[in-house]
Amino acid sequence: MNDPFETLGLARTFEIDLRAVEQRFRDLSRAVHPDRFADKSPAERRMAAEQTVALNDAFRLIRDSMNRVLALLAAAGKPIHETARAEPSLLMEIMELREAIDDARNDGRSTEALVTRVGARIADEEASLKDAFDGKRFPPERDMLERAYEAGVRLKYLYRLRDELDALD
């Protein structure tokens, strides 16, 4: 995976101003849009098309929180692999939350309390990422990077749970 932060010319931070990133993406896209290279050589047109694809991919990755986590950790040399598993206590909590979601769905009850609980857990984990990837030092020191990695693994589960809750609305 190319570094989407580098592609878009952004600092490697977890917390981003999505509007500013969107504007940066639009500006860069306009500069390399293939239509601007219609009268250029085939090599230049191909390069413009490749840059456009790279920008689109980078923007798609950056605007998604989990993909941003994965990109940051990969760039820091600590990628989360598909086989990464959370600690047993989180897995138990996730299982209990899934059961509570199923119960609420089956009984027609509100999931508002569950949404709040999952949102609070996500905010806690995201705080670790904000601390580690605050733009001051990249890559972060080893202990901060390890905490960010663990938070990233937990977020894989928590974001999925949040998406399930969102789908119920």
C-alpha positions in Angstrom: 0.0 0.0 0.0 1.3 3.4 -0.9 1.4 5.9 1.9 -1.8 7.9 1.5 -0.5 10.7 3.7 2.6 11.2 1.4 0.4 11.0 -1.7 -1.8 13.8 -0.4 1.1 15.7 1.1 -0.4 15.5 4.7 1.2 15.1 8.1 0.8 11.6 9.5 -1.8 12.3 12.1 -4.8 10.4 13.2 -7.0 13.4 13.8 -7.6 15.2 10.5 -9.7 18.1 9.3 -11.7 16.2 6.7 -12.8 19.4 4.9 -9.2 20.6 4.5 -8.2 17.1 3.3 -11.1 17.1 0.8 -10.0 20.5 -0.5 -6.4 19.3 -0.8 -7.6 16.3 -2.7 -9.6 18.4 -5.1 -6.7 20.8 -5.7 -4.3 18.0 -6.4 -6.8 16.2 -8.6 -7.4 19.2 -10.7 -3.6 19.6 -11.2 -3.2 16.0 -12.5 -6.5 15.4 -14.1 -6.0 13.4 -17.3 -8.1 16.0 -19.3 -5.3 18.5 -18.7 -2.9 16.1 -20.4 -5.0 15.3 -23.5 -2.6 17.0 -25.9 0.5 15.6 -24.1 2.6 12.4 -24.9 1.1 9.0 -24.1 3.6 8.7 -21.3 2.5 12.0 -19.7 -1.2 11.0 -20.1 -0.5 7.6 -18.5 1.4 9.3 -15.6 -1.6 11.7 -15.1 -4.0 8.7 -15.0 -1.8 6.9 -12.5 -1.5 10.0 -10.3 -5.3 10.4 -10.4 -5.8 6.8 -9.3 -3.2 7.2 -6.5 -4.9 10.4 -5.3 -8.4 8.7 -5.3 -7.1 5.7 -3.4 -5.3 7.9 -0.9 -8.3 10.0 -0.3 -10.5 7.0 0.1 -8.1 5.6 2.7 -7.6 8.8 4.7 -11.3 9.6 5.1 -12.1 6.2 6.6 -11.0 6.1 10.3 -10.0 2.4 10.3 -8.1 2.7 7.0 -6.3 5.7 8.4 -5.3 3.7 11.5 -4.0 0.9 9.3 -2.0 3.3 7.1 -0.5 5.1 10.1 0.6 1.9 11.8 1.9 0.4 8.5 3.9 3.6 7.8 5.3 3.4 11.4 6.5 -0.1 10.8 3.8 -1.8 13.0 1.1 -3.0 10.6 -2.1 -4.7 11.8 -2.4 -8.0 10.0 -5.7 -9.7 9.2 -4.9 -12.4 11.8 -4.4 -9.8 14.6 -6.7 -10.7 17.6 -7.8 -8.6 20.5 -7.3 -9.6 24.1 -9.8 -12.1 25.5 -11.5 -9.4 27.7 -12.4 -7.3 24.6 -13.6 -10.4 22.8 -15.8 -11.2 25.7 -17.1 -7.6 25.8 -17.8 -7.6 22.1 -19.7 -10.9 22.4 -21.8 -9.5 25.2 -22.5 -6.3 23.2 -23.5 -8.4 20.2 -25.9 -10.4 22.4 -27.4 -7.1 23.7 -27.8 -5.8 20.2 -29.6 -9.0 19.2 -31.8 -8.8 22.2 -32.7 -5.2 21.5 -33.3 -6.0 17.8 -35.5 -9.0 18.7 -37.5 -7.1 21.4 -37.8 -3.9 19.4 -36.0 -1.9 22.1 -33.8 1.1 21.6 -30.1 0.6 21.1 -29.3 4.2 22.3 -27.5 3.0 25.4 -25.4 0.5 23.4 -24.6 3.2 20.9 -23.4 5.4 23.7 -21.3 2.6 25.3 -19.6 1.7 22.0 -19.0 5.3 21.2 -17.3 5.9 24.5 -15.1 2.8 24.0 -14.2 4.1 20.5 -13.4 7.5 21.8 -11.0 6.0 24.4 -9.1 4.0 21.8 -9.0 6.9 19.4 -7.5 9.1 22.1 -4.5 6.6 22.2 -4.1 7.1 18.4 -4.3 10.9 18.7 -1.6 10.8 21.4 0.7 8.5 19.3 0.1 10.2 16.0 -0.1 13.9 17.0 2.1 15.2 14.2 5.1 16.0 16.5 7.1 12.8 16.0 6.9 10.1 13.4 7.1 7.3 14.1 6.1 7.6 17.7 8.3 6.2 20.4 8.1 2.4 20.9 5.7 2.4 23.9 3.3 4.9 22.2 3.4 2.9 19.0 2.6 -0.3 20.9 -0.4 1.4 22.6 -1.5 2.7 19.3 -1.2 -0.7 17.8 -3.3 -2.3 20.5 -5.9 0.5 20.2 -6.0 -0.2 16.4 -6.6 -3.8 17.0 -9.4 -3.0 19.4 -10.9 -0.5 17.0 -11.2 -3.2 14.3 -13.8 -4.8 16.5 -15.4 -1.7 17.9 -15.9 0.0 14.5 -17.6 -3.1 13.2 -19.9 -3.1 16.2 -20.7 0.6 15.6 -21.5 -0.2 12.0 -23.9 -2.9 13.1 -25.6 -0.5 15.4 -25.8 2.2 12.7 -27.4 -0.4 10.4 -30.2 -0.9 12.9 -31.3 2.8 12.6 
